[in-house]
Amino acid sequence: MEISYKELMPQIDTFIFDVDGVLTNGIVSVHSNGDLVRQMSIKDGYALKTAVDAGYRVCIISGGSSEGVRLRLQGLGITDIYLGAHDKIQQYNELLEKYNLNPENVLYMGDDVPDYPVMELVGFACAPQDAAPEIKEISKYISPKKGGDGCARDVIEQIMRVQGKWKGKFYAKYD
């Protein structure tokens, strides 16, 4: 019998996210000076900050190398930010060792082929609604939200609700 994705949520204590296609919609604006500008959802930002404040480990492993992205994520309290990561397994293994993590307690949300190797190793592989078919195939949860449109918020909020850690009077009446 296959395990429901909801059954995996109580054990998650670490979130790892890709950036382009997950925290952004995967589209970059190319400025005349060569800078690549990305857009990120404020709703995802709120959820990332809420997770950090609640004591979850929140980590980023991205092939992109935008300093603007690094500054935004640092501003949310995220300290483990790996940019320019082309072999994401290396950074994933560093995180496992650094924090003595159990892979079963790790969620990874990715959207494309470079995320596949790490997603095979974690306890809870997730994808945005518009992820590549290969990624959707190995995901235990596919958000109804697209990359850059609240998919990180979706999964963080669900996990924090299941664990009784989502804050706020307004939300309490809907739990």
C-alpha angles and dihedrals in degrees: 000000000000119000117242115238088237089064090060095053101077093063099050115113100151131057122196119186136186113220113214109063093009109050088020132037090248094251120117128195112223112215123206090255090057097255115145113218123200132191122225129193117251088213091058089047092053092051093046091051091045090052092049091048090050091057102258119141107244116189136175126212112179137161089215120088107203115151088202089061090048092052093048092050094044087052088059090055097258111145103172101073119155112186126177088032109158096164100046093182089072093057092041090054090048089055092048091052097040094054100024089239127187107224089221089066094052127096118197122188116196137155110200146035097283088063094053100088093054093041089059090059104046129085094236119031113187137179140192117250092257097050123132114278093247090056094047089051094060096036120108089202131027113195117226085225124085125234111285091015103088105292092131090049089050096056097037093050093048092051094045091049092050089050093046093243103112105114135216140077092243093056095042093074090056098049 
